[in-house]
Each structure stands twice: as structure tokens, then as C-alpha cells.
Amino acid sequence: MIKVANESLRMAKNAPKLSTRIAKLKATKEKVAQLKQLINQYPFLSLPNLRTFENDIITIEKEIHRDQQLAVKQKKPRASAKTQHAGHKGILTNLQANQSRMAMFRANADVIDGIKWLAALDSRTCLACGALDGMIWQPNQLRQIKSPPLHKDCRCVLIPYIDIGEGGTRSAEAENFDQMAQEKYEANPKQTKSWSKLSEATRRKHRYAAIKAYKNSGKEPYKRLKSGTTFEQYLRGRSQEFQRLWFIQEGIYDQYWEQWINRRMTLAEIASAKASRR
């Protein structure tokens, strides 16, 4: 038993893997405990190495604890990089998709009338994207085109524009489902976190639930508008409360609400004014 304990102790000191050292140290401690029990049963036995075993175990435990802390510190940068990569995955996907479209536009510049910026017609579209929605660049202006994404979670795309009048439609959000989801969440007394503290994925889950409940009530959550409708026209067509909440969400209510509601500024002018204030 002493020989086995010695071998485990040796591996606990010298094994290259931290997990192996921890396992062997555990085995050593078990053997020492058995030896102590043996001495208690047979007092006439003499084991002079027992105290040395115990001292070595304490020393190795300290070394393992130090190495564990060091391993955690070494892993943190890699974990941070992984998190950063996950956070940028969506923006990289959008960027690659739009770069592929730009290559297609260049190859077909002789058969299209322009390149059009398309944003989503819903309450989550930001000021910068909404201001660009519907903007058209001529094929010879490719170098001037701003390419999405403008920010993390940007959903904007560039599409080929062909002048065929007002044919076609595009989808638009019928209600402010983000607001509906927030109100339902905050009305639940069991919720402990504030809405602003929830992750984007969790808020999206509640949003989808609000859309589903709206649809189950017999209403259509999305409506069709003319394809030429811009985000600004969509926003102007919504209720004043919807517009007010959107301005608050974008952090521009105090500075620009009066100019907007009185039609003294367009979204593009507000976006430009906001950018110049930075």
C-alpha cells in the first residue's frame, strides 16, 4: 500500500496534465487515509513516512490550486475572443452577403437601373438605416454606395433596382410588437429582470410570442405596402404614439421630435444632424 501511495504521489507531483495530477493526488490521500486507519487498528505498526506523505500532499495541493488559477487566467482571453466572434457572426454574414451582391451588381451594371437600399418596415429599424431606406444609386455610382451592415444586428440589404413604376409590394409590421412584448413582460409579477436587462435573444423570443398571440387573435401581423414605400413614409403613416415611442427608442425624442412631427425635418436630415453632434 505504501508503494502504491508513493507512486501516486510521484505522479501527482510530475504528471504533465493538471487533471492527472488532481486524480493522483486524490488517490494518494485515499491511501494515506487507509494507512491511518490501519495504524489505529494495529498500534504496534510503525510507519515513519506517514507525516512526510501528509506534508507532501499539502504542498502539492497548493501547487495544483496555483496552477488551476493560472489556467483560468490563460483561458479568459480565448473565451473573450470566442464571445467576440459569436457577437460579430451576424454582422460578418450580412457583410459577406452584401459584398456578393455588389459583385453581382458590377457584373450586371448594363441591365439594371440602379442599386436600392432596403430596410425593414418595423419598429426595430434604427434611424441610420431608416434614413437610407429607398435610396437608389445609379450603376455608375457603385463606389459611392454605403454597404450594409451599418451596425450589429443590421438587417438592411442592397437590391437591384429596375424602374417598372409602382408594381409589387413589400411587407410591413402592422403593430409595434416590441412594445406589446415589453408591456406583457412587465405586467407579469414573476419577472425579476427589467426589460432593458434582457439579452437581445430573450427580447426577440418575447417579440415572436407577441406576434403569435396577435396572429392567433385573427389579425394579420404584417401588411403589404407598395414596393416604393420608404421607411420614412411607413413611419409617417403610423400612429403618433408609435412614432413617439420610436423616437424615444432611438434617443432622439428630446432634440428632434418637434421638428419631425411638424414636418420641419426628414429622417435623413435628423440622421445627419445627429451624426454631426458626435
Secondary structure, DSSP 8 states (H G I E B T S, - for coil): -HHHHHHHHHHHHH-SSHHHHHHHHHHHHHHHHHHHHHHHH-TT---TTHHHHHHHHHHHHHHHHHHHHHHHHHHHHHHHHHHHHHHHHHHHHHHHHHHHHHHHHHHTTTT-SEEEEE--BSTT--HHHHHHTT-EE-GGGGGG---S-SSTT---EEEEE---TT--EEEEESS-HHHHHHHHHHH-TT--S-GGGS-HHHHHHHHHHHHHHHHHTT--SEEEEETT--HHHHHHTS-HHHHHHHHHHTT-HHHHHHHHHTTS--HHHHHHHHHHH-
